Structure formats: structure tokens, C-alpha cells
Amino acid sequence: MPGTAVITRTKPQVKRPSLYRVLLLNDDYTPMEFVVHVLEQFFNKNREEATHIMLHVHQHGVGECGVFTYEVAETKVTQVMDFARKHQHPLQCVMEKK
């Protein structure tokens, strides 16, 4: 049949957002208890999980706090860094693409 058009619906491809790991870096000055508190307060870890991550950071130099979308990861890094500075600790928190 001339003049007949076929309309196909294409589903838009929804790209999953990139994920970012939020990491704490070890230093020789920030008290372990402060790191545990940061993990509990900003990453919703219980005491046991927070202690485990803190010890991992202490022993290996770096530890993962969680994996988030870019905006959430960026916010967490900023919150942790501001909180650490406010309490005069040199704790470093960074993010890296997963």
C-alpha cells in the first residue's frame, strides 16, 4: 500500500549514573575514635562496621566508606572534610570513579 508509514517506538536508553567510591585516607594524627564517629554519622555504619572500616584504613592506608552517585559522593566528601577541619583533624576523604 503506497503512502503507508510504519511508526516504530524506540525506548530511550536510560544510562545508569556513574558510581563513585568514597574513601578515607589514613594519617598519623586523626584519632581512631573520631574516624569511627565519622563513619557512623555520615555513612550510617553501626559501631562494628565503622570500627572494621577504621581498622582497614589504619592498616592499609585507605578504606571504602560507601559507593554513591556523583552528587551524593561529592556531598559526603565535603561533609567529612568540613567536619574534620572543624575538629582540627587532618583526616582526608576523597572520591574516585568505580
Biopython code that builds the backbone (N, CA, C, O; Angstrom):
import numpy as np
from Bio.PDB.StructureBuilder import StructureBuilder

atoms = [
    (1, "MET", "N", (0.827, -1.182, 0.000)),
    (1, "MET", "CA", (0.000, 0.000, 0.000)),
    (1, "MET", "C", (0.874, 1.248, 0.000)),
    (1, "MET", "O", (1.593, 1.499, 0.967)),
    (2, "PRO", "N", (0.820, 2.014, -1.051)),
    (2, "PRO", "CA", (1.623, 3.237, -1.108)),
    (2, "PRO", "C", (1.137, 4.250, -0.069)),
    (2, "PRO", "O", (-0.054, 4.347, 0.224)),
    (3, "GLY", "N", (2.083, 4.988, 0.469)),
    (3, "GLY", "CA", (1.726, 6.023, 1.427)),
    (3, "GLY", "C", (1.515, 5.515, 2.843)),
    (3, "GLY", "O", (1.080, 6.270, 3.713)),
    (4, "THR", "N", (1.815, 4.255, 3.084)),
    (4, "THR", "CA", (1.671, 3.719, 4.440)),
    (4, "THR", "C", (3.009, 3.857, 5.158)),
    (4, "THR", "O", (4.044, 3.395, 4.677)),
    (5, "ALA", "N", (2.965, 4.488, 6.290)),
    (5, "ALA", "CA", (4.191, 4.668, 7.070)),
    (5, "ALA", "C", (4.150, 3.725, 8.266)),
    (5, "ALA", "O", (3.102, 3.489, 8.867)),
    (6, "VAL", "N", (5.306, 3.204, 8.583)),
    (6, "VAL", "CA", (5.410, 2.351, 9.772)),
    (6, "VAL", "C", (6.057, 3.187, 10.870)),
    (6, "VAL", "O", (7.159, 3.713, 10.715)),
    (7, "ILE", "N", (5.345, 3.290, 11.970)),
    (7, "ILE", "CA", (5.885, 4.066, 13.091)),
    (7, "ILE", "C", (6.423, 3.086, 14.130)),
    (7, "ILE", "O", (5.697, 2.233, 14.641)),
    (8, "THR", "N", (7.684, 3.227, 14.421)),
    (8, "THR", "CA", (8.259, 2.365, 15.458)),
    (8, "THR", "C", (8.599, 3.226, 16.663)),
    (8, "THR", "O", (9.164, 4.313, 16.546)),
    (9, "ARG", "N", (8.246, 2.718, 17.784)),
    (9, "ARG", "CA", (8.564, 3.431, 19.028)),
    (9, "ARG", "C", (9.887, 2.898, 19.545)),
    (9, "ARG", "O", (10.057, 1.690, 19.709)),
    (10, "THR", "N", (10.804, 3.784, 19.795)),
    (10, "THR", "CA", (12.063, 3.344, 20.378)),
    (10, "THR", "C", (12.087, 3.764, 21.837)),
    (10, "THR", "O", (11.781, 4.905, 22.185)),
    (11, "LYS", "N", (12.451, 2.830, 22.662)),
    (11, "LYS", "CA", (12.554, 3.142, 24.091)),
    (11, "LYS", "C", (13.855, 3.900, 24.316)),
    (11, "LYS", "O", (14.920, 3.451, 23.891)),
    (12, "PRO", "N", (13.774, 5.045, 24.979)),
    (12, "PRO", "CA", (15.042, 5.750, 25.239)),
    (12, "PRO", "C", (15.935, 4.914, 26.159)),
    (12, "PRO", "O", (15.478, 4.342, 27.148)),
    (13, "GLN", "N", (17.188, 4.861, 25.812)),
    (13, "GLN", "CA", (18.128, 4.120, 26.644)),
    (13, "GLN", "C", (18.442, 4.950, 27.877)),
    (13, "GLN", "O", (18.985, 6.049, 27.772)),
    (14, "VAL", "N", (18.105, 4.429, 29.028)),
    (14, "VAL", "CA", (18.387, 5.145, 30.267)),
    (14, "VAL", "C", (19.766, 4.712, 30.740)),
    (14, "VAL", "O", (19.993, 3.556, 31.097)),
    (15, "LYS", "N", (20.672, 5.671, 30.732)),
    (15, "LYS", "CA", (22.044, 5.369, 31.132)),
    (15, "LYS", "C", (22.117, 5.416, 32.652)),
    (15, "LYS", "O", (21.685, 6.381, 33.282)),
    (16, "ARG", "N", (22.663, 4.370, 33.216)),
    (16, "ARG", "CA", (22.796, 4.351, 34.666)),
    (16, "ARG", "C", (23.872, 5.353, 35.069)),
    (16, "ARG", "O", (24.909, 5.457, 34.413)),
    (17, "PRO", "N", (23.622, 6.091, 36.153)),
    (17, "PRO", "CA", (24.629, 7.073, 36.564)),
    (17, "PRO", "C", (25.921, 6.393, 37.010)),
    (17, "PRO", "O", (25.903, 5.295, 37.566)),
    (18, "SER", "N", (27.019, 7.056, 36.761)),
    (18, "SER", "CA", (28.303, 6.517, 37.207)),
    (18, "SER", "C", (28.322, 6.507, 38.723)),
    (18, "SER", "O", (27.731, 7.366, 39.378)),
    (19, "LEU", "N", (29.010, 5.520, 39.264)),
    (19, "LEU", "CA", (29.114, 5.419, 40.714)),
    (19, "LEU", "C", (30.526, 5.778, 41.162)),
    (19, "LEU", "O", (31.504, 5.563, 40.447)),
    (20, "TYR", "N", (30.595, 6.325, 42.351)),
    (20, "TYR", "CA", (31.872, 6.776, 42.909)),
    (20, "TYR", "C", (32.076, 6.186, 44.293)),
    (20, "TYR", "O", (31.163, 6.157, 45.118)),
    (21, "ARG", "N", (33.295, 5.715, 44.529)),
    (21, "ARG", "CA", (33.664, 5.202, 45.848)),
    (21, "ARG", "C", (34.117, 6.379, 46.699)),
    (21, "ARG", "O", (34.887, 7.224, 46.242)),
    (22, "VAL", "N", (33.640, 6.434, 47.933)),
    (22, "VAL", "CA", (34.101, 7.449, 48.871)),
    (22, "VAL", "C", (35.105, 6.752, 49.791)),
    (22, "VAL", "O", (34.796, 5.743, 50.425)),
    (23, "LEU", "N", (36.311, 7.314, 49.846)),
    (23, "LEU", "CA", (37.409, 6.685, 50.571)),
    (23, "LEU", "C", (37.941, 7.584, 51.676)),
    (23, "LEU", "O", (37.989, 8.806, 51.537)),
    (24, "LEU", "N", (38.337, 6.957, 52.771)),
    (24, "LEU", "CA", (39.053, 7.670, 53.831)),
    (24, "LEU", "C", (40.516, 7.284, 53.725)),
    (24, "LEU", "O", (40.844, 6.126, 53.469)),
    (25, "LEU", "N", (41.397, 8.261, 53.923)),
    (25, "LEU", "CA", (42.835, 8.018, 53.857)),
    (25, "LEU", "C", (43.421, 8.069, 55.259)),
    (25, "LEU", "O", (43.016, 8.887, 56.085)),
    (26, "ASN", "N", (44.372, 7.194, 55.517)),
    (26, "ASN", "CA", (44.994, 7.127, 56.832)),
    (26, "ASN", "C", (45.946, 8.298, 57.052)),
    (26, "ASN", "O", (46.592, 8.781, 56.121)),
    (27, "ASP", "N", (46.017, 8.741, 58.304)),
    (27, "ASP", "CA", (47.039, 9.702, 58.706)),
    (27, "ASP", "C", (47.446, 9.330, 60.130)),
    (27, "ASP", "O", (46.786, 8.521, 60.781)),
    (28, "ASP", "N", (48.515, 9.917, 60.596)),
    (28, "ASP", "CA", (49.033, 9.545, 61.918)),
    (28, "ASP", "C", (48.494, 10.404, 63.052)),
    (28, "ASP", "O", (48.952, 10.293, 64.189)),
    (29, "TYR", "N", (47.519, 11.266, 62.747)),
    (29, "TYR", "CA", (47.075, 12.229, 63.752)),
    (29, "TYR", "C", (45.607, 12.123, 64.141)),
    (29, "TYR", "O", (45.255, 12.359, 65.297)),
    (30, "THR", "N", (44.750, 11.772, 63.193)),
    (30, "THR", "CA", (43.317, 11.706, 63.495)),
    (30, "THR", "C", (43.041, 10.525, 64.421)),
    (30, "THR", "O", (43.409, 9.394, 64.104)),
    (31, "PRO", "N", (42.400, 10.772, 65.557)),
    (31, "PRO", "CA", (42.109, 9.664, 66.490)),
    (31, "PRO", "C", (41.176, 8.624, 65.866)),
    (31, "PRO", "O", (40.257, 8.964, 65.121)),
    (32, "MET", "N", (41.426, 7.370, 66.179)),
    (32, "MET", "CA", (40.612, 6.275, 65.635)),
    (32, "MET", "C", (39.141, 6.459, 66.003)),
    (32, "MET", "O", (38.254, 6.185, 65.195)),
    (33, "GLU", "N", (38.894, 6.919, 67.211)),
    (33, "GLU", "CA", (37.516, 7.107, 67.676)),
    (33, "GLU", "C", (36.788, 8.159, 66.831)),
    (33, "GLU", "O", (35.588, 8.045, 66.582)),
    (34, "PHE", "N", (37.525, 9.176, 66.397)),
    (34, "PHE", "CA", (36.938, 10.221, 65.550)),
    (34, "PHE", "C", (36.534, 9.628, 64.194)),
    (34, "PHE", "O", (35.468, 9.944, 63.665)),
    (35, "VAL", "N", (37.388, 8.770, 63.640)),
    (35, "VAL", "CA", (37.099, 8.126, 62.349)),
    (35, "VAL", "C", (35.852, 7.253, 62.477)),
    (35, "VAL", "O", (34.998, 7.254, 61.590)),
    (36, "VAL", "N", (35.748, 6.512, 63.572)),
    (36, "VAL", "CA", (34.568, 5.673, 63.818)),
    (36, "VAL", "C", (33.316, 6.561, 63.873)),
    (36, "VAL", "O", (32.285, 6.225, 63.291)),
    (37, "HIS", "N", (33.416, 7.674, 64.566)),
    (37, "HIS", "CA", (32.290, 8.608, 64.687)),
    (37, "HIS", "C", (31.873, 9.137, 63.302)),
    (37, "HIS", "O", (30.682, 9.209, 62.999)),
    (38, "VAL", "N", (32.845, 9.501, 62.474)),
    (38, "VAL", "CA", (32.573, 9.988, 61.108)),
    (38, "VAL", "C", (31.818, 8.925, 60.308)),
    (38, "VAL", "O", (30.849, 9.232, 59.615)),
    (39, "LEU", "N", (32.267, 7.687, 60.407)),
    (39, "LEU", "CA", (31.628, 6.590, 59.663)),
    (39, "LEU", "C", (30.196, 6.354, 60.141)),
    (39, "LEU", "O", (29.308, 6.061, 59.341)),
    (40, "GLU", "N", (29.982, 6.482, 61.435)),
    (40, "GLU", "CA", (28.628, 6.312, 61.979)),
    (40, "GLU", "C", (27.730, 7.478, 61.553)),
    (40, "GLU", "O", (26.588, 7.274, 61.139)),
    (41, "GLN", "N", (28.251, 8.681, 61.659)),
    (41, "GLN", "CA", (27.440, 9.877, 61.415)),
    (41, "GLN", "C", (27.140, 10.124, 59.942)),
    (41, "GLN", "O", (26.001, 10.432, 59.590)),
    (42, "PHE", "N", (28.142, 9.996, 59.078)),
    (42, "PHE", "CA", (27.963, 10.368, 57.675)),
    (42, "PHE", "C", (27.683, 9.196, 56.741)),
    (42, "PHE", "O", (27.211, 9.394, 55.622)),
    (43, "PHE", "N", (27.972, 7.973, 57.195)),
    (43, "PHE", "CA", (27.784, 6.817, 56.321)),
    (43, "PHE", "C", (26.847, 5.773, 56.918)),
    (43, "PHE", "O", (26.727, 4.662, 56.401)),
    (44, "ASN", "N", (26.184, 6.143, 58.013)),
    (44, "ASN", "CA", (25.187, 5.275, 58.656)),
    (44, "ASN", "C", (25.713, 3.876, 58.977)),
    (44, "ASN", "O", (24.984, 2.892, 58.859)),
    (45, "LYS", "N", (26.967, 3.793, 59.380)),
    (45, "LYS", "CA", (27.544, 2.498, 59.765)),
    (45, "LYS", "C", (27.262, 2.269, 61.250)),
    (45, "LYS", "O", (27.234, 3.209, 62.044)),
    (46, "ASN", "N", (27.055, 1.004, 61.606)),
    (46, "ASN", "CA", (26.931, 0.720, 63.034)),
    (46, "ASN", "C", (28.337, 0.668, 63.631)),
    (46, "ASN", "O", (29.324, 0.708, 62.896)),
    (47, "ARG", "N", (28.431, 0.582, 64.939)),
    (47, "ARG", "CA", (29.725, 0.634, 65.632)),
    (47, "ARG", "C", (30.682, -0.442, 65.098)),
    (47, "ARG", "O", (31.862, -0.171, 64.879)),
    (48, "GLU", "N", (30.177, -1.641, 64.894)),
    (48, "GLU", "CA", (31.019, -2.753, 64.433)),
    (48, "GLU", "C", (31.560, -2.510, 63.020)),
    (48, "GLU", "O", (32.752, -2.684, 62.768)),
    (49, "GLU", "N", (30.676, -2.106, 62.104)),
    (49, "GLU", "CA", (31.100, -1.816, 60.721)),
    (49, "GLU", "C", (32.095, -0.655, 60.701)),
    (49, "GLU", "O", (33.120, -0.715, 60.022)),
    (50, "ALA", "N", (31.783, 0.395, 61.451)),
    (50, "ALA", "CA", (32.637, 1.581, 61.491)),
    (50, "ALA", "C", (34.025, 1.231, 62.016)),
    (50, "ALA", "O", (35.031, 1.697, 61.482)),
    (51, "THR", "N", (34.076, 0.415, 63.054)),
    (51, "THR", "CA", (35.361, 0.004, 63.633)),
    (51, "THR", "C", (36.154, -0.827, 62.627)),
    (51, "THR", "O", (37.367, -0.667, 62.498)),
    (52, "HIS", "N", (35.462, -1.712, 61.921)),
    (52, "HIS", "CA", (36.108, -2.565, 60.911)),
    (52, "HIS", "C", (36.726, -1.712, 59.794)),
    (52, "HIS", "O", (37.872, -1.935, 59.402)),
    (53, "ILE", "N", (35.967, -0.741, 59.290)),
    (53, "ILE", "CA", (36.471, 0.135, 58.221)),
    (53, "ILE", "C", (37.637, 0.972, 58.732)),
    (53, "ILE", "O", (38.649, 1.121, 58.047)),
    (54, "MET", "N", (37.492, 1.521, 59.944)),
    (54, "MET", "CA", (38.555, 2.347, 60.533)),
    (54, "MET", "C", (39.854, 1.545, 60.651)),
    (54, "MET", "O", (40.927, 2.058, 60.334)),
    (55, "LEU", "N", (39.764, 0.294, 61.102)),
    (55, "LEU", "CA", (40.966, -0.541, 61.226)),
    (55, "LEU", "C", (41.562, -0.838, 59.852)),
    (55, "LEU", "O", (42.782, -0.887, 59.698)),
    (56, "HIS", "N", (40.701, -1.035, 58.859)),
    (56, "HIS", "CA", (41.176, -1.276, 57.488)),
    (56, "HIS", "C", (41.950, -0.048, 56.987)),
    (56, "HIS", "O", (43.020, -0.183, 56.395)),
    (57, "VAL", "N", (41.399, 1.146, 57.230)),
    (57, "VAL", "CA", (42.072, 2.394, 56.843)),
    (57, "VAL", "C", (43.419, 2.486, 57.553)),
    (57, "VAL", "O", (44.431, 2.830, 56.943)),
    (58, "HIS", "N", (43.418, 2.175, 58.843)),
    (58, "HIS", "CA", (44.632, 2.248, 59.660)),
    (58, "HIS", "C", (45.715, 1.291, 59.150)),
    (58, "HIS", "O", (46.889, 1.654, 59.078)),
    (59, "GLN", "N", (45.313, 0.084, 58.804)),
    (59, "GLN", "CA", (46.279, -0.945, 58.395)),
    (59, "GLN", "C", (46.688, -0.863, 56.924)),
    (59, "GLN", "O", (47.817, -1.208, 56.574)),
    (60, "HIS", "N", (45.784, -0.413, 56.070)),
    (60, "HIS", "CA", (46.051, -0.434, 54.621)),
    (60, "HIS", "C", (46.216, 0.956, 54.008)),
    (60, "HIS", "O", (46.536, 1.080, 52.826)),
    (61, "GLY", "N", (45.997, 1.997, 54.809)),
    (61, "GLY", "CA", (46.200, 3.348, 54.313)),
    (61, "GLY", "C", (44.983, 3.979, 53.660)),
    (61, "GLY", "O", (44.940, 5.194, 53.464)),
    (62, "VAL", "N", (43.992, 3.162, 53.322)),
    (62, "VAL", "CA", (42.781, 3.666, 52.663)),
    (62, "VAL", "C", (41.652, 2.674, 52.910)),
    (62, "VAL", "O", (41.884, 1.472, 53.044)),
    (63, "GLY", "N", (40.433, 3.189, 52.968)),
    (63, "GLY", "CA", (39.281, 2.311, 53.160)),
    (63, "GLY", "C", (38.036, 2.921, 52.546)),
    (63, "GLY", "O", (37.867, 4.140, 52.519)),
    (64, "GLU", "N", (37.167, 2.050, 52.053)),
    (64, "GLU", "CA", (35.947, 2.500, 51.385)),
    (64, "GLU", "C", (34.811, 2.681, 52.384)),
    (64, "GLU", "O", (34.520, 1.794, 53.186)),
    (65, "CYS", "N", (34.176, 3.849, 52.318)),
    (65, "CYS", "CA", (33.042, 4.157, 53.204)),
    (65, "CYS", "C", (31.720, 3.790, 52.556)),
    (65, "CYS", "O", (30.743, 3.485, 53.239)),
    (66, "GLY", "N", (31.700, 3.822, 51.228)),
    (66, "GLY", "CA", (30.472, 3.528, 50.506)),
    (66, "GLY", "C", (30.611, 3.899, 49.045)),
    (66, "GLY", "O", (31.605, 4.495, 48.630)),
    (67, "VAL", "N", (29.591, 3.536, 48.265)),
    (67, "VAL", "CA", (29.569, 3.821, 46.833)),
    (67, "VAL", "C", (28.279, 4.579, 46.532)),
    (67, "VAL", "O", (27.188, 4.144, 46.900)),
    (68, "PHE", "N", (28.420, 5.711, 45.861)),
    (68, "PHE", "CA", (27.284, 6.607, 45.659)),
    (68, "PHE", "C", (27.330, 7.223, 44.266)),
    (68, "PHE", "O", (28.329, 7.114, 43.556)),
    (69, "THR", "N", (26.222, 7.879, 43.887)),
    (69, "THR", "CA", (26.231, 8.669, 42.654)),
    (69, "THR", "C", (27.149, 9.868, 42.894)),
    (69, "THR", "O", (27.518, 10.165, 44.031)),
    (70, "TYR", "N", (27.507, 10.545, 41.816)),
    (70, "TYR", "CA", (28.468, 11.651, 41.902)),
    (70, "TYR", "C", (28.072, 12.704, 42.935)),
    (70, "TYR", "O", (28.873, 13.081, 43.791)),
    (71, "GLU", "N", (26.822, 13.175, 42.844)),
    (71, "GLU", "CA", (26.381, 14.261, 43.731)),
    (71, "GLU", "C", (26.425, 13.846, 45.191)),
    (71, "GLU", "O", (26.871, 14.612, 46.044)),
    (72, "VAL", "N", (25.966, 12.640, 45.480)),
    (72, "VAL", "CA", (25.954, 12.152, 46.866)),
    (72, "VAL", "C", (27.384, 11.975, 47.369)),
    (72, "VAL", "O", (27.704, 12.367, 48.491)),
    (73, "ALA", "N", (28.240, 11.387, 46.538)),
    (73, "ALA", "CA", (29.645, 11.178, 46.928)),
    (73, "ALA", "C", (30.313, 12.520, 47.211)),
    (73, "ALA", "O", (31.018, 12.673, 48.208)),
    (74, "GLU", "N", (30.088, 13.484, 46.331)),
    (74, "GLU", "CA", (30.690, 14.805, 46.484)),
    (74, "GLU", "C", (30.227, 15.474, 47.786)),
    (74, "GLU", "O", (31.022, 16.096, 48.491)),
    (75, "THR", "N", (28.946, 15.340, 48.089)),
    (75, "THR", "CA", (28.394, 15.901, 49.328)),
    (75, "THR", "C", (29.019, 15.247, 50.550)),
    (75, "THR", "O", (29.393, 15.933, 51.502)),
    (76, "LYS", "N", (29.134, 13.922, 50.528)),
    (76, "LYS", "CA", (29.712, 13.192, 51.669)),
    (76, "LYS", "C", (31.163, 13.614, 51.896)),
    (76, "LYS", "O", (31.572, 13.848, 53.034)),
    (77, "VAL", "N", (31.938, 13.711, 50.822)),
    (77, "VAL", "CA", (33.343, 14.129, 50.928)),
    (77, "VAL", "C", (33.422, 15.511, 51.574)),
    (77, "VAL", "O", (34.216, 15.735, 52.487)),
    (78, "THR", "N", (32.593, 16.431, 51.092)),
    (78, "THR", "CA", (32.578, 17.800, 51.636)),
    (78, "THR", "C", (32.189, 17.805, 53.104)),
    (78, "THR", "O", (32.820, 18.489, 53.910)),
    (79, "GLN", "N", (31.159, 17.050, 53.459)),
    (79, "GLN", "CA", (30.697, 16.993, 54.852)),
    (79, "GLN", "C", (31.805, 16.467, 55.770)),
    (79, "GLN", "O", (32.062, 17.032, 56.833)),
    (80, "VAL", "N", (32.449, 15.389, 55.349)),
    (80, "VAL", "CA", (33.501, 14.780, 56.174)),
    (80, "VAL", "C", (34.687, 15.731, 56.326)),
    (80, "VAL", "O", (35.214, 15.908, 57.424)),
    (81, "MET", "N", (35.103, 16.343, 55.211)),
    (81, "MET", "CA", (36.244, 17.253, 55.255)),
    (81, "MET", "C", (35.946, 18.467, 56.148)),
    (81, "MET", "O", (36.790, 18.879, 56.944)),
    (82, "ASP", "N", (34.755, 19.027, 56.013)),
    (82, "ASP", "CA", (34.369, 20.172, 56.844)),
    (82, "ASP", "C", (34.331, 19.791, 58.317)),
    (82, "ASP", "O", (34.813, 20.534, 59.172)),
    (83, "PHE", "N", (33.760, 18.635, 58.606)),
    (83, "PHE", "CA", (33.644, 18.150, 59.980)),
    (83, "PHE", "C", (35.029, 17.914, 60.598)),
    (83, "PHE", "O", (35.281, 18.274, 61.748)),
    (84, "ALA", "N", (35.916, 17.301, 59.806)),
    (84, "ALA", "CA", (37.282, 17.032, 60.291)),
    (84, "ALA", "C", (38.027, 18.342, 60.567)),
    (84, "ALA", "O", (38.689, 18.472, 61.597)),
    (85, "ARG", "N", (37.922, 19.315, 59.649)),
    (85, "ARG", "CA", (38.602, 20.601, 59.841)),
    (85, "ARG", "C", (38.064, 21.320, 61.078)),
    (85, "ARG", "O", (38.822, 21.895, 61.858)),
    (86, "LYS", "N", (36.729, 21.273, 61.241)),
    (86, "LYS", "CA", (36.087, 21.929, 62.378)),
    (86, "LYS", "C", (36.630, 21.372, 63.696)),
    (86, "LYS", "O", (36.733, 22.089, 64.692)),
    (87, "HIS", "N", (36.976, 20.079, 63.684)),
    (87, "HIS", "CA", (37.528, 19.431, 64.882)),
    (87, "HIS", "C", (39.060, 19.371, 64.850)),
    (87, "HIS", "O", (39.687, 18.679, 65.652)),
    (88, "GLN", "N", (39.641, 20.112, 63.906)),
    (88, "GLN", "CA", (41.097, 20.239, 63.761)),
    (88, "GLN", "C", (41.823, 18.911, 63.572)),
    (88, "GLN", "O", (42.869, 18.665, 64.172)),
    (89, "HIS", "N", (41.243, 18.060, 62.723)),
    (89, "HIS", "CA", (41.891, 16.796, 62.362)),
    (89, "HIS", "C", (42.242, 16.844, 60.877)),
    (89, "HIS", "O", (41.493, 17.414, 60.084)),
    (90, "PRO", "N", (43.379, 16.250, 60.493)),
    (90, "PRO", "CA", (43.806, 16.283, 59.082)),
    (90, "PRO", "C", (43.197, 15.164, 58.235)),
    (90, "PRO", "O", (43.696, 14.878, 57.147)),
    (91, "LEU", "N", (42.139, 14.535, 58.712)),
    (91, "LEU", "CA", (41.511, 13.412, 58.002)),
    (91, "LEU", "C", (41.210, 13.802, 56.555)),
    (91, "LEU", "O", (40.672, 14.879, 56.299)),
    (92, "GLN", "N", (41.554, 12.936, 55.622)),
    (92, "GLN", "CA", (41.294, 13.162, 54.201)),
    (92, "GLN", "C", (40.216, 12.199, 53.726)),
    (92, "GLN", "O", (40.244, 11.006, 54.030)),
    (93, "CYS", "N", (39.265, 12.745, 52.972)),
    (93, "CYS", "CA", (38.200, 11.950, 52.387)),
    (93, "CYS", "C", (38.175, 12.302, 50.906)),
    (93, "CYS", "O", (38.140, 13.478, 50.544)),
    (94, "VAL", "N", (38.194, 11.285, 50.050)),
    (94, "VAL", "CA", (38.244, 11.510, 48.603)),
    (94, "VAL", "C", (37.214, 10.614, 47.912)),
    (94, "VAL", "O", (36.655, 9.698, 48.515)),
    (95, "MET", "N", (36.983, 10.906, 46.636)),
    (95, "MET", "CA", (36.107, 10.042, 45.859)),
    (95, "MET", "C", (36.799, 9.638, 44.575)),
    (95, "MET", "O", (37.600, 10.391, 44.022)),
    (96, "GLU", "N", (36.479, 8.435, 44.104)),
    (96, "GLU", "CA", (37.038, 8.000, 42.834)),
    (96, "GLU", "C", (35.979, 7.221, 42.080)),
    (96, "GLU", "O", (35.138, 6.551, 42.680)),
    (97, "LYS", "N", (36.027, 7.313, 40.760)),
    (97, "LYS", "CA", (35.043, 6.619, 39.930)),
    (97, "LYS", "C", (35.231, 5.117, 40.101)),
    (97, "LYS", "O", (36.352, 4.608, 40.098)),
    (98, "LYS", "N", (34.116, 4.426, 40.250)),
    (98, "LYS", "CA", (34.163, 2.974, 40.459)),
    (98, "LYS", "C", (34.462, 2.262, 39.155)),
    (98, "LYS", "O", (34.543, 1.033, 39.126)),
]
sb = StructureBuilder()
sb.init_structure("model")
sb.init_model(0)
sb.init_chain("A")
sb.init_seg("    ")
for serial, (resi, resn, name, xyz) in enumerate(atoms, 1):
    if name == "N":
        sb.init_residue(resn, " ", resi, " ")
    sb.init_atom(name, np.array(xyz, "f"), 0.0, 1.0, " ", f" {name:<3s}", serial, name[0])
structure = sb.get_structure()
